[in-house]
Amino acid sequence: MEFLCYHRDRPGSMPLRDELLEEHWSYMDRYAKELIARGPTLAGDTPTGSLHIVDLPDPVAARAFAFAEPNYQAGVYRDVLLRRWHNTLGRTMWDFPGGGTEGSRYLVLGLGAGEAADLAVPPERDELIAYGPLLSDDGAAWLGTAALVRAPDPDTARGILTPDRYADIEVHNWQFGGRRS
């Protein structure tokens, strides 16, 4: 089962985040085979959150992954969005043909309101890094849509989702994550 885990940073937590960087990366190294995508959301150069899309056995394992994370345990994060997710593209971010460094990248979160929307892969597939519906733990209820997309600007990234089908659409600057060489 695939899960989207988005930890949002607590204001003023950057010094603690910096202090725990190696612990965070070491923790994520233990999940290297299960990771579909990972990376920070940013405001300029400052992290605002940490996204991980991971393939785990069940919701219990996903909660353990999210809440045992060192930054969460130390208080770096103010909250966690954890939802079952379906990998509509069937690939990881490392398989994205656009590479890891070119162009602006965004995390787009459409929080559902009513009937399911945007279940089919959009025609702009070449710019999609990851895409799929957010689901209830049992997979029966649609709760929204999440995408990682390369786009020229946040408004273009937002346009990947049908605006009137969501209670809210969030767009966050995002970059490929992992250890820096």
Number of C-alpha atoms within 10 A of each C-alpha: 16 22 28 27 23 22 25 20 22 14 10 9 17 15 9 13 21 13 11 16 14 13 15 18 16 15 16 20 14 10 15 13 10 16 20 23 21 23 18 23 27 16 12 8 8 10 18 21 22 21 22 21 25 25 21 18 12 14 18 10 13 22 15 10 17 21 15 12 16 20 24 19 11 13 14 23 20 13 14 17 11 22 23 26 27 23 22 13 14 11 14 17 20 15 13 15 11 15 12 15 9 8 14 15 25 26 26 24 21 27 18 20 15 11 11 16 20 17 15 10 13 13 9 10 13 12 18 24 26 24 26 22 29 28 22 16 17 9 15 8 13 20 23 28 24 24 23 25 27 23 18 12 14 19 10 13 25 22 12 20 21 12 13 10 18 20 12 14 20 14 19 20 22 25 22 18 17 16 12 4 3
